[in-house]
Amino acid sequence: MAKFGRTYRLTSESNVDSEAIVIEPPISIQFNLNRSTMASLNNCQIRILNLSQLTRSKIFQDRFNLSKRKKVILQAGYEKLSTIFVGDIFMADSYRQGNDIITFIDARDGGFDSSGTLTNKTIQKGTTVKSAIEEMIKQFSNIKQGKIGTVEGEFKRPVVLDGNTFELIKKYTDDKAFIDLEKVNILQDNETITGEIALINSETGLLGVPRRNDSFLTIDTLFEPRITMGQVLAIESTIQPEYDGQYKVIGVNHAGTISESIGGSVKSRFSLLIGTQLTGGGFTNIG
């Protein structure tokens, strides 16, 4: 099924005044973003064509200037916009390419909070690991608590937590914690969250043949911004029906161009976890 009428909205904080910068069509935009349930930070690179000098000045960010956090939100879709990235602008500048002025933005999801928030506190004996992690999440200035699944155990003796907060959270969850859209989520391999889109097949945008690599499956689709990290996704392939079944979304790449004046397309690539390979059963939805 063809999908038409792609659109977007890019919202950024300004380094000049308190008024938000909103960029929409007919301005042309190119983006390449990666989100995953892995411990690494989500990232997004955006190129915007021919902004005014004033807007370029408001967006500019020196990568070595850490005194001001500027939030950026990218929404995209068809009739309805979905938020596909939220993060901090790591650096932003502009350059000329032919007849165009390109404004380039490099952003990281939770970049400032995850790198700059420290924990130094003593956890008392008998405190559950889950409650200790929830308290650590509250220390972030901008990152909030997302979906928290199974976190077992309690501290058998007083423990001093001293160090980078996000690194401590990852340590005590065996690297099951990840930041997505400025929220900390903790999901075991068999745990999933609710998504908006439940099925991908040739009619809903599946391109080519799913590719298997050990306990993972990779699929390419027409741009599909509504799929949520950590959700269950059913796959139906007319070419390779052996891969039909339910999977957990553990990674996504959205890349392409949205423009009314230049050619281009947007495609999505999803990394999927084969649940029965690792858990011996199906997935458990935690909400």
C-alpha positions in Angstrom: 0.0 0.0 0.0 1.5 3.3 -1.0 1.8 6.1 1.5 1.4 9.7 0.4 1.6 13.1 1.9 4.6 12.8 4.2 5.0 15.8 6.4 7.0 16.9 9.5 7.4 19.4 12.3 10.8 20.2 13.8 10.7 22.2 17.1 13.8 23.5 18.7 14.7 25.7 21.6 16.5 28.9 20.7 19.9 30.2 22.0 18.8 33.8 21.5 15.3 34.1 23.1 12.7 32.0 24.9 10.5 31.6 21.8 10.5 28.0 20.3 11.7 27.6 16.7 9.2 25.7 14.6 10.2 24.5 11.1 7.7 22.9 8.8 7.1 22.4 5.0 7.6 23.8 2.5 11.1 23.9 4.0 13.0 20.8 2.9 14.5 18.5 5.5 16.7 15.4 5.5 17.2 13.2 8.6 18.8 10.0 9.7 18.0 8.8 13.2 18.7 5.6 15.2 16.8 4.5 18.3 17.3 1.2 20.2 16.8 -0.7 23.4 20.5 -1.0 23.8 22.4 0.9 26.4 23.9 3.4 23.9 22.1 6.8 23.4 19.7 7.4 20.5 21.0 9.8 18.0 19.6 12.0 15.1 21.3 13.9 12.3 19.1 16.5 10.6 19.8 18.7 7.5 17.6 21.6 6.8 17.7 23.6 3.6 17.8 27.4 3.2 16.7 28.7 6.6 16.9 32.4 7.2 20.1 33.8 8.7 18.1 34.7 11.9 16.8 31.2 12.3 20.3 29.7 11.6 21.7 31.9 14.4 19.1 30.8 16.9 19.8 27.1 16.2 23.6 27.3 16.2 25.2 25.2 18.9 28.9 25.0 19.6 29.7 21.4 20.5 32.1 22.6 23.2 29.6 24.9 24.9 27.8 22.8 27.5 26.3 25.7 29.4 22.9 25.7 27.7 20.8 22.7 26.9 18.6 23.1 23.8 15.9 20.5 23.3 14.8 19.4 19.8 11.7 17.4 18.8 11.2 15.8 15.4 7.7 14.7 14.5 6.8 13.2 11.2 4.1 11.1 9.5 1.3 11.3 7.0 -2.1 12.6 8.1 -1.1 12.3 11.8 2.3 13.3 13.2 4.2 10.9 15.5 7.2 11.9 17.6 10.2 10.1 16.3 12.9 11.8 18.2 13.4 13.9 21.3 16.8 15.0 22.5 19.5 17.6 23.1 21.3 19.4 20.4 24.9 18.4 20.7 26.1 20.6 17.8 24.5 22.7 15.1 26.0 24.8 12.3 25.4 25.9 8.7 27.4 25.6 5.5 27.0 26.2 1.8 26.4 23.3 -0.6 26.0 24.5 -4.2 23.2 27.0 -4.2 21.8 25.8 -0.9 22.6 26.7 2.7 22.5 23.6 4.8 21.8 23.7 8.5 23.1 20.6 10.2 21.9 19.4 13.6 23.5 16.5 15.6 21.3 15.5 18.6 21.4 12.9 21.3 18.4 11.6 23.3 19.0 12.3 27.0 22.6 13.5 26.2 23.0 16.1 28.9 21.2 14.3 31.7 22.8 10.9 31.0 26.3 12.3 30.9 26.1 15.0 33.6 23.9 13.5 36.4 25.7 12.0 39.3 24.4 9.9 42.3 26.1 9.9 45.7 23.9 8.3 48.3 23.7 5.3 50.7 21.1 2.7 50.0 19.8 1.0 53.2 19.7 -2.7 53.8 16.4 -4.2 52.6 15.7 -1.6 49.9 14.6 -3.2 46.6 16.7 -2.6 43.6 13.6 -1.4 41.7 12.8 1.4 44.3 16.5 2.5 44.3 16.4 2.8 40.5 13.2 4.8 40.6 14.8 7.2 43.0 17.8 7.6 40.8 15.6 8.4 37.8 14.1 11.2 39.8 17.5 12.9 39.9 17.5 13.6 36.2 16.5 17.2 35.3 14.7 16.3 32.0 14.6 12.5 31.6 11.5 10.9 33.1 10.5 7.4 34.1 9.0 5.3 31.3 8.0 1.7 31.4 9.6 -0.3 34.2 9.3 -4.1 33.9 10.7 -6.8 36.1 13.6 -5.6 38.4 14.3 -8.3 41.0 16.4 -8.3 44.1 17.0 -6.2 47.2 20.2 -4.9 48.9 21.3 -7.3 51.6 23.5 -4.7 53.2 23.9 -0.9 53.0 25.5 0.1 49.7 27.0 3.4 48.6 25.9 4.4 45.1 28.6 6.8 43.8 29.0 7.7 40.1 27.2 8.5 36.9 23.5 7.9 37.5 22.7 6.3 34.2 25.7 4.0 34.4 24.5 2.9 37.9 21.0 2.3 36.5 22.4 0.1 33.7 24.7 -1.7 36.2 21.8 -2.7 38.5 19.5 -3.8 35.7 22.1 -5.8 33.8 22.0 -3.3 30.9 18.3 -3.7 30.4 17.7 0.1 30.8 17.5 2.4 27.8 16.5 6.0 27.1 13.9 6.6 24.4 12.1 9.9 23.8 13.7 11.2 27.1 12.2 8.4 29.2 14.1 5.6 31.0 12.6 2.2 30.3 13.6 -1.1 31.7 12.5 -4.2 29.9 13.6 -7.8 30.1 13.9 -9.7 26.8 10.4 -11.2 27.1 8.8 -7.9 28.2 7.1 -5.5 25.8 5.0 -2.4 25.8 1.9 -1.4 23.9 2.3 -0.1 20.4 0.0 1.6 17.9 0.8 -0.6 14.8 0.5 -4.4 15.3 1.2 -5.8 11.8 3.7 -5.2 9.0 3.2 -6.9 5.6 3.4 -6.0 2.0 0.1 -4.1 2.2 1.2 -2.0 5.1 4.7 -1.2 3.8 7.0 -4.2 4.1 9.8 -4.0 1.5 11.8 -7.0 0.3 12.5 -10.0 2.4 13.1 -10.2 6.2 16.7 -11.1 7.0 17.6 -13.5 9.8 20.7 -13.2 11.9 20.9 -15.6 14.8 18.1 -14.5 17.2 17.3 -11.3 15.3 15.3 -10.3 12.3 15.8 -7.1 10.2 13.0 -5.7 8.0 12.8 -2.7 5.7 9.6 -0.8 5.3 8.1 2.4 3.8 8.4 5.1 6.4 6.5 4.0 9.5 6.9 6.4 12.4 4.1 5.0 14.6 6.0 1.9 15.7 7.2 2.1 19.4 10.5 0.9 20.8 9.9 -2.3 22.8 6.5 -3.2 21.3 5.4 -6.5 19.8 5.2 -6.5 16.0 3.7 -9.2 13.8 5.4 -9.9 10.5 3.8 -11.4 7.4 5.9 -12.1 4.3 4.6 -13.5 1.1 8.1 -14.2 -0.1 9.5 -15.7 3.1 6.6 -16.9 5.2 9.0 -19.0 7.4 9.6 -15.7 9.2 6.0 -14.9 9.9 5.3 -14.4 13.6 5.6 -12.0 16.5 8.8 -10.1 17.3 10.0 -7.4 19.8 11.1 -4.1 18.3 14.6 -3.4 19.6 16.0 -1.0 17.0 14.8 1.5 14.3 16.4 3.6 11.7 14.4 6.3 10.0 16.2 8.0 7.1 15.3 10.1 4.1 14.0 13.4 2.8 10.7 15.2 3.2 10.4 18.0 0.7 7.8 19.6 -1.6 10.5 20.8 -4.1 13.2 18.1 -4.4 12.9 14.4 -4.9 13.4 11.9 -2.2 11.9 9.1 0.0 11.9 8.0 3.6 12.3 4.5 4.7 12.4 2.6 8.0 14.5 -0.3 9.1 13.6 -2.3 12.1 15.6 -4.7 14.2 13.5 -7.3 15.8 14.1 -9.8 18.6 12.8 -13.4 18.1 11.2 -14.0 21.5 11.0 -17.8 21.5 14.7 -18.1 20.7 15.7 -16.5 24.0 12.8 -16.8 26.4 11.3 -20.2 25.5 7.9 -18.6 25.1 5.9 -15.6 24.1 6.2 -12.0 25.2 4.6 -10.4 28.3 3.1 -6.9 27.8 3.6 -4.6 30.8 1.4 -1.8 29.5 
